[in-house]
């Protein structure tokens, strides 16, 4: 369940579940690079705006600055890191 209270870190899985509940499309894939395979996730909002997330596993904590950037890229406002009104 998504907390309505301020948190410093959430997991990628929590953010992706929230994005899906907002109508976003989430796609995960792999890309080959000079250092080997890299997993990435592309989150696309209904508006067509998107955020690419890489090098994070679903259970890994992401800091507030990172998900704030995803929010800006998507043009959405997630409830994470905000206090209940």
N, C-alpha and C positions, 0 to 999 in steps of 0.2 A: 504494500500500500504506500502511496506517495504521502510523505509527511507535509503538513501544512505549515510547519514551523521552520525557522531558519536552520540551515545545515551548512556546514562548510564543504562537505564532500558528499556526493551521491555516486552510485555506480553507473557505468555505461548502460547496463540493462535497465535501470530505473528510468534513465533519460529516454532510451529508445521506446520503452513502454508508454511513457507520457507522449512522445512524438506520434506514435501510432494512434493513441487515443484522440489526438488533435487532427487526424486525417492525413498525416504524413506517410510517405512510402519509405520503407527501409530496405536497402539492398546491401548484401555483404559479398565481398569477393576477394580474390588474391591477385597480386601483381608481382611479376618477377623483376628484380632489380639487381644491381651489382653486388649487393650484400645478401642476396637470396630472396626468398618469398616474403611478402608483406601482406598482412590482412588489412582490409579497409572496409569501411561502412559508409554508404552514401545515404543521407537523409534528405528527402525532397518534400518540401511543403506543397500544399495545394496550389499555391501561387507560382510554383516552378522554381522558387529560390531553393538552394541546396547547401548542405554542409558536408564536407568529407572528413571523416574521422578515421585515423589510422593508428596502428600500434597500440591499441587498447583491447583487452579482453572484456567480455560482458560483465564479469564480476569485479573488474578493476575500478577503484575510486577515481573520479575525475574532480579536479578542483573547480571552485566557483568561477574563476576567470575563464576556464575552458568552456563550460556550458553556457556562460554568458555570451561568449563568442559564437557558439552554435546558435543561440537564440537570435543574435543580430544577423547572422548569415541567413537564417530561415525566415526572419521577419516575424518571429513569434515571441511570446513572453512566457517562459516556464515558471512554475510555482516554486522552483528550487531556490533556496537562499533568501526567500522573502518571508516576512512575518505575516501571520494571519491578520487580516483586516478586521 
